Amino acid sequence: MSDLPRKAITRTAKLAALPLGFAGRATWGLGKRIGGRPAERVAREVQQRTAEQMFKVLGELKGGAMKLGQAMSVFESALPEEIAKPYRAALTKLQEAAPPMPTRTVHTALAERLGPDWPELFQNFEDKPAAAASIGQVHRAVWHDGREVAVKLQYPGAGEALLSDLTQLSRFARVLGPLVPGLDIKPLIAELRDRVAEELDYELEARSQRAHAEEYAQDAEIVVPEVVHQSDQVLITEWMEGIPLSEVIAEGRPEERDRAGQLLARFLFSGASRTGLLHADPHPGNFRLLTGDDPDGPPERWKLGVLDFGSVSRLPEGLPEPIGRALRMALEGDAKGVYELMRGEGFVKPTIEIDPDDLLDFLLPMLEPAQVEAFHFDREWIRRQAARVADRRSPVYELGNQLNLPPAYLLIHRVTLSTIGVLCQLGATVRLRGELEAWVTGFAADPEPEEQAAETSA
């Protein structure tokens, strides 16, 4: 592969092969069953072959194809185990790496974007990428002042490829949907497409990262690398060493999983409140666990390193206050209050009538993590939630279809679900209620009149 596959006809042909390949393997499976092989074993083989082809194609094409694969990967924990098991390895490959650009292409791109004397900017530059992702790859280097840096280089033709892929994939959404049951792929693709311009704008990304780095500079638990230099399609930041979150998911000890999950939840809810920005790409490849000078020390001393601020949601006032109020009223059992608030925010359209108690019954099982001091996230819990809302014979399914997701809440909803998916992959026990109380306006109960009077007199 010479560089990012850019010819529309080539990319379209590869993407078109996905549903065709799925149909072909289904036919192959039917033939095997007719031939006497057990249906369950054949089904597993079909799932395995489908996963391998699907994520191989998405990874090779990078661009919007790989972006979709990464977004889908965080929902793996919601799949039934008989489906998730053959998918898991293929899915997680997309969280850390993709096939890299050749060295000649890298050098040509750097010369175009940093000038012909670009090697003089570095004391050392590693031609082999440290990571390769959907729209760019990262090289480790030493800046001219001696700092270790990460050089993020956008693939040539990335913008064209992103738009082309997402347009093509939207046509196949109905066929691709069964590959990850319970995930509605079409709105996910539409939302990714809406954010293409931001993903490609490294100047915008640099501003978002600088805002986070400044806010968390003295934080004891969250680390954001400083931006060193930014130019067209090149972003250079301080290098950050650490344990990839995907490694903790794969082989972490319980106490390591719990620490990683707590820090991830803290960053999700504190970020919007502290910076006015919501990190909108919470797949495991964007996080590192930093052990400091004592790699064998206790996990409670670990910090969370955060990468990639190309996709953020601008929330100057933090997470919308109605979210916190709705959560609190739901946990207090105030069905009427939740219903009226959700109708006022557009979750229930004026033409729709829903029984408030039914709405509360629909919401409460999903809010279990906020009902207790500490909650154990695991795959079994999120599978129950996914199965409950996806059962077409259930009244819950019908009620869910009557609800509306206002555009202002779309990205917040996806980021929250994605983060919960990662917490379930971790199998972490997290004190989520405390994070909600600390960072989400409207969630903590209003102080009693006596407390307010005491505070005023003090």
N, C-alpha and C positions, 0 to 999 in steps of 0.2 A: 504494500500500500504506500503510495508516494506521499499523500497527505490526506486531509479531510476529504472524503469522497464528495465532490461538489456537483457533478452532472446530474441534473434532475432526473433524466431517464434512468440512470444507474440506480439512484437512491429509490425512485419509485418502484423499480423492478424488485429490489431487495425487500422493500416494505410490503409490496403486493404478495410476495412469496409467503408471508407469515400466515394469513388466513388460508391460503391454498395448501400450505404445508400441514396446517392443522386438520383440514378436511382430508388430506391424503393419509395422514396417520390414523385418523378415525376409521377410514375405510380399511386400512391395513389391520387395525385392531379387530374390526368386525370379522375379517377373513380368518384371523388367528382364533377367534372364539368359535367360529363355525368349524374350524379344524380341530377343535377339542381342547384347546388350552383354557385354563380357568379364567373367567372374565375379570376377576379382581387383579390377577397378575398382569393380564394384558392391559388393563386400564392404567396400572402403575407405569408400565413401559411407555404407553402413549403420553402420559403426563411428563415423564422424564424426557422423552425425545422432544416434546413440544417446548418444554422449558429451555432445553439446551439450544434449540434453534432460535427461539424467540430472543433470548438475551444475548446470544452470540451476534445476531444481526443488529440488535439495538446498540450493543457495545461497539461493534465495528464502525457503524455509521456515525457514532457520536452525535453531535447536534441535538435536535429535538427528539430524535429516537432514543438516545441514551438518557436525555433529561426525563422522558416519560418513564423509562425503566427504573431510574433512581427514585422517582416519585412513587412508583408502584411498590418498590422494594420495602418501604417502611410499613406497608400494610400486610406483609407476609404473615405476621403473627395472628392475623384474624382468620386465616384460612384453616379449614379442617386439616388435621394432621396428615391424613392420607394424601391430601393434595399438597400441603406445605412441605412435606419432607423432601420429595424430589425437586421442588422448586428452590429450596433454601440456598443451596450452594450457588446456583446460577444467579439468583437474585442478588446475593451479597457481593458477588464479583463486581457488580456495577457500582457499589458504594465506595470503592477505593481506586479503581483503575480502569483504563481503556487502552486499546492499542495506540502507541505513541507516534508522533510525527518523526520522519527521518531527520538526522542531524543537519543535512544540507538545507532542508526546508526551514528548520529552526534558525540557522544562521542567516539565511536570506531574510526571514521575517524580522529578526532583530536588527539587521542592517537597515531595513526600510523604516523601522519604527524608532530606533535609538540613534541611527546614523551609522555611517560606514566604520567609524572608530569605536563602535560599541564595546569591543573587548577591553578597551582601556578603562571602561567604567568598573570593571571587576578585577579583583586580584586573582580570582579563580571562578570558572563557570563549568558546571558539570553538564556535558552534552546529553547524557542519559537522563530522562525526566524522572523526578521523584514521584510524580503522580500525573495521571492523564485522565481528564474528566470530560464532561459533555461539550463544552465550548472552548476549552483551553487546557493547557498542560502546564505543570509547575516544574521548574528546574532549581536545584540547589546551587547556590553561588556564594562568593564572598565579595561584598561591595568594596569599592575603592578605599573606604575608611576602616575596613577590617571587620565590619559587621557581617555575620552570616545572614543571608537573605533568601527568600523564596521569590523566584521570577515567574510570574504567571503570564503566559503568552497565549493570546487568543488564536485559535485556528484560522488560517486563511479561508475565507468563504463561510465562516460560521453563521453569520446572519442569514444568508440565503438558505443555508442548510436547515437552520432552525425553523424558519417559516415553511419551507417546503415539507419537512418531515411532519410538522404538526398538522398542516393542512391534509396531507396524505393519511396520517394516522386517524384523523377525525372521521374519515370515510370508512375506516375499518373498525371503528369503536365497538359496534354491535358484535362483530365477529371476535374481536380481541377480548371483550368483556368476560366470556366464560373462562378465559385462561386465569383470571384472578377473580373468582366468584365473590360477590358482595361488594365489589368496588365499581362505582359508576365512572367509567373511564372518560366518557364524552365531556362532561363539565370540567374534569381534571385537565384534559387537553386544551379546552377553551381558555381556562385560567392561565395555563402555561404560555399559551400563545399571546395572551394579553400582556404578558410581562417580558416579552422578547426584547423590546428596546432597552429596558433596564438591565437585563442580563448582559447585554453587549456593551453597555456604557461603563467602561472602567473608571472614568472620572467620577461618575455617580457612585460607583462602588467604593472608590477611595474615600469619598466624603463620608459615606456611611460607616466605613471601617474606622476612620479617624474619630468620628463621634463616639463610637463604642470604646475605642482605645483610650480616649481621654476620660470618659466616664468611669471606666473600670481600671484605670491606671493604678489606683491604690487599693483595689479590691483584694480581699484575702482569699477569694475562692474562684474568681473568674478572670481569665487572662485573654486579652485580645492583642495580637501583634501590631506594632506601629507600622504605618505606611512610610516607606523610605523614598519611593519615587513612582510617579505615574505619568505615562504618556499614552498616545493613541494605541490601544489594544495591548498594552504592556502595563502590568501592575507589580511593583516590587515592594515586598513587605519583609519585616524581620522574620527570620526562620524560627519555627517553633518545634522543638523536639517533644515527643510524647507518645503515649500508647494510644493507637487508634481505638475509638469507641467500638468498632467492629470486633476487635480482638477481645475486649471485655465481654461483648455479647457472646462470642464463640466459646471462650474458655475462662472467663473471670470467676473468681471465688464469690460467694454470696455477699461478703462485706464490700468487695470491689464493685459488684453490681449495684448494691444499695447506694454507695457513695456516688457513682456515676449517675444514677437515676435522680438522686436528690439535686445534684448540681445542674443537671439538664433541666429539671423542672424549675429550679431557681432562676436560671438564665432566661427561660421562656417567659416567665411572668414578670421578672424584674426588668428585662430589657426595654419593653415598651414604656414602662413607668419612668425609667431613669434616662432614656435617650430619646423617647418619642418615636422610636423605630422598632419594628418587630422583625427579627430574623426569620425569614420565610422559607428557609431551605434546611429543615432539621434532619436530613438523612445522616447516618452515622459517619460517613466519610468526612463530614465537616467539623468533627469534634476530636479532641485529643485529651487524654488524662495525663496531667503533669505530676510527676512524683518528686520533683525538686532534687535536692542533693542526696536524698535517701531513697533510692528505688525500691528497697526492701522494707521501707517504713510502713506504718499503718495507713490504710486507705483513707482514714478520716482527715489526713493531711493533704490528700490529693487536691489539685485544682483542675478546673475545666478550661481547656484552651478552645477557642472558637475561631473557625476559619470561614472564609467565603461569605462576603456581604453583598454579593451581586443581586440577590433578591431580598428586598425588605418591604415592609408595609409601613407607610408613614402615619403614625398615630400621635400627634402632638400632645394630646391629653392622656396618653396611655391607652390601655384597653378600655373600650366604651363602658361607662358606668352602668348602663342597663344590664350588661353581662353579669356584673357582680350582684346587682339587686335581684335579677332573675334566679341566679344560683341560690342566694340566701333564702328567698321566699320559697323556692322549691323544697329546700331542705327543711324549712319550717312548716311545710305542708300547706302553704297558702296557695291553693289551686286557683282561686279567682284572681289573686294578685298576679300570678305568673301569666295567666291567660290574658289579662288586660294589658300587661306590659309587652308581651310578645305580639299582641295584635297592634299595639301602638307603634312598635318597631318594624312592623311589616312581615313578621314571621307567619302571621295568620292574616290572610287577605280579607278585605271587607266582605267579599261574597261567600266566604267559608264560615260555617258554624261548627265548632268543636266543643264537646263537653269539657269543661275545665278539669274535672277529676280524671277523665280519660287522658288528657294532655299530661297531667302530673304523673299518672301511672306510666305513660310512655317515657318520660324524662328520668324518673328517679333511679331506675337500674343503671343508667349511664353515669349517674352522679355518685355512685357508691364510693369512689376514691375521695370525695370531699366530705363524706358523712362521718368519717372516723379520723382519729389522730394520725394513724399510719396505715397505708393500704398496700397490699402486695399485688403488684401488676403481674399478670402472667398470660400466657397464650390462651389458656382455657377460659379465662374471664372475658377477654375480648372476642373470642369465638362465640361465646354465648350471646354477647351483645349483637354481633354481626348476624348470627342466625335468627335472633329474635326480630330484627327489623327487616330481614330479607325474606322471611317466610310469607309468600304471597297469599296463603290461606288464613293468615292471622289478622285480627283487627288492628294490631300494632302496625302492620305493613300499610293498611289502608289509611291510618291516621298519619303516618309518616309522609305518605304521598300528598296529603292535604296541606302540609306545612310548606312554607316558602322560605328560601334563604336569600335575604336582601343582599345586593351587591357589596355593600359596605362591610358585611360580615363574612363574605365568601373566603377571603384569604385567612382571616383569623380562624375560621372553622377548619380549613385544611391544615393549617399549622398545628392547631391543637390536636386534631385527630392523628396527624403524623407523629407528633411528640408522644402521644399515648401509645401509638404503635411501637415506637422505639423502646419506651419503658416496658412494654410487654415482652419485647424481644429480650431485653435485659433480665426480665424476671425480678425486678427491683422492688423493694419495700421503700415507699416514699411517703414523707410527711407532706402530702399535697395541700391539705387544709391550711396548714401554717403559711405556705407560700401564697395561697389565695388571700388569706387575711392580711398578709404583709403588703401585697402588691396590686391587688385588684380592687379598685374603687367600688364601693357599694356592697362588697361581700361581707366585710366585718359588720356585726350588729351595731346599730347606732347606740351611743352611750346612754345609760339611764339618766333621767333628769337630775337625780341627786349627784351623779358623777359629773355632769356638765356644770352644775352649780359649784361643786368643789373645785373644779378646774378653773372656773371663772374667778372665784374668790382668791385662789392661790396666785 
